[in-house]
């Protein structure tokens, strides 16, 4: 049998939205390995880590890469492309490294089909799949940005209620006391105050944030840069 390592991953969002558990991924991978004649040396589990992080930047991702480099495994198995990669460049760069080392990537479920990079045709399909997956994510992000910009321009609720506003059904209305704080923040900034100094002054005056927390430079910076407050 050829030796393999498997990688399974969930983020908190995945678990809540899709119910893709680590155990469910592992069960399907083990069934695939039995069918494909692969000897599964290890199942490396990554929990609560987003695939927006490069594989090499994830704790268990590093562990898997190290296992491939130091052990005899010549096959990597994952349930789907997005368990391993979200970035097309990362996917192609990493699989190119594996190709040179003689390591084959297996994806168990790609629209109901399996895919591996053992052949030129398999590598071509993997390249196309990674590219189209990134295109889809970018299109979704663009549509989301357009919708967010529209809601902001119409003072419609688009997330949690922002500082300076109160929610009235699906609409936002100005909260006068908080908006006066925003005007003061902008005056301080215009006089050359640093973000940290402004945050410190707001805390000294015991002016709460929307959630009743302390102010930080990043909070002040967000307000000054948000188009919602450019009035």
N, C-alpha and C positions, 0 to 999 in steps of 0.2 A: 504493500500500500504506500501511496505518497503521503507524506506528513503535511499537516495543515494547522494553521491557527485561525480562530474565528474572532470577530469583533462585533459586539452588540452595544447599542447606545440608545438611551432615551434622554430627553430633556423633560423638565416638569410640564412644559406645554404639550409635548407629544403625548405624555401619559394621560393628561386630562382630556385632550381633544380626540386622540385616535385610539387610545387603549393599547398601544403597542408596548407590551411589557418586555423586559429583558428575557424572562423565561420563555415567552412565546417566540421571540426571535431565535433563542437558542434551540428550542425544539425543532423548528423548521430547518435550521442550519445542520443540526445533527442528522436529521432525516436525509437532507441533501448529501451530506458527506458519506453516509452509508450507501446511498444510491450511486454516487460518483466514485466510490472506492477510495475515499480519502481517510487517512488516519488522523483524527482530530486530537492534537497534542494539548491544546488549551483553548478555553473560551475567555476572552478578555472583555470585561464588562466596564462600560462607561455610563455613569448615571448622573443626571442633572447637569450635563455639559452640552452646550449648543454646538451644532456643526458649523456655525459661523466661525468658530475657532479653527485654525488650521490643525490638521491631524497631529502634526508634530508639537503643537502647543497644548494639547490635551494630556492630562496625567496618564490615562490608560492608553491614549494614542502613542505616547512616547514608549510606554511599556510594550506595546505590540511591535512597534518598529524595532525596538531593542531585541525582542524575542526572535524576530525574523532574521536580524543580523547575526545573532549569536547561536541560534539553534539550527536544526536541520530542516525546518519547515520550508517548503517551496510553494505553498499555496496559502492564500489569504481568502477567507470566506466571510461575507457579510450578507444580510438579508436584502438590503436595497442600497442604491447609490448614496442616498441622503443620510444613511447611517454613518458613512465614512467621510463624504465630501459634500460641501455646498458650493465651493468655488471651483470653477472649471480648470483654472490654471493649476491649482493645488492638486486636483485629481490627475491631470495629465502629467505634471511634473513627477508626482509620486509613483504613478504606474510606469513611467519611463525608467525610473530608478529600479523598480521591481523587475521590469523586462530585462534590463542589463544584468541583473543578478539571477535571472532565471526563475523569478517568482511570478506565479500566475494569480490573478485576482478573479474570484468567483462572486457573482451577484446572483442570489437565489431567486429573487422575484423582481423582474423588470417588466411590469405590465403582464404578469402571468407567465413570462418566459425566463429561463436562466440565461446568463451571459458570462463568458470568461474570456480572458485576454491571452489564451494559449495560442491563438492563431491570428494571422493578419486580419481576417474578416472580423474576428471577435474584438480586436483592438480598434478597428474602424468604427464598429457599432458603439463601443464604449466611448470613443471620442465624440461621436455625434450625440450620444445620450447626455454626456456631461455638458456639452455646449447648449443643447436645447433646454436642459434643466435650468441652467443659469439664465438663459433668455427668458424663460417663463417667470422665474423669480424677479428678474429686473422689470418685466412688464407689470407684474403685480405691484411692485414697489412704486412704479410710476403712476399707476392708477390710484394707489393709496395717497400719494402726495398731491395729486390733482384734487381728489375728494377732500383731503384735509384743508387745502388752500381755499377751496370753495366754502367749506363750512366756517373757516375762520373769517372769510370776507363777509359772510352773511350773519356772523355772530350766532352760529348754531353750535350745539354741544358736539364736541369731537373727541373728548376723552374725559378725564376727571375735571371738575370745575376749576378753571385757572384762577390764580390770585387776581383780584380786581373785578371779578365778576361773580354773579349768583345765577343759579340755574332756575329758569322758569319754563317748565316742560322741556321741550327740545331746543329752547332758545337761551341765549346768554343775555343778561342785563347787567349794566354797570353797577358795581357795589361802590358807592361813593367814598366811603372811608378808606377802603383798600386802594381805590384808584388815586386818592390823594397821596397815599404813601408812594405809589409808583411815580407820580409827578415829582415828589420830593427826591426820590432816588435819582431821577433823571437830572434834577437840578444839581445834586451833589456831584454826579458824574461830569456834568458840564463844567463844574468848577475844578475838575482835575482829581477828584477823590478816587482812590483805588477801589476795586471791588471788595477787597477785604475790609477796608476802612468803612465802607457803606454798610456791609453786613454787620460789623461790630457796632455801629451806631444804631442800627435797627434793633439789635439785641439789647443794647444799653437802654433804649427807650421802651423795651418790653413789647415791641410790636410783633405779634405772632405771624408766622407764615399761614398759608391756607390750612395746613394740617396741624397748626399749633406747635411747630418745631422751631428750632433755632435757625437763623439765617446763615448762609455760607456764601463765599464769593461766587461759587458756581450758580447758586440760586439767583443772586443779583444779576450775574451775567446772562442767565437765561431770560430774565425779564427784559433786560435792555436790548437783547437781540431778537426777541420774539415779535414778529410782525403784528401780532394781536394787540400790542401796546403802542404801535406807531401811529398814534392819533393826535 
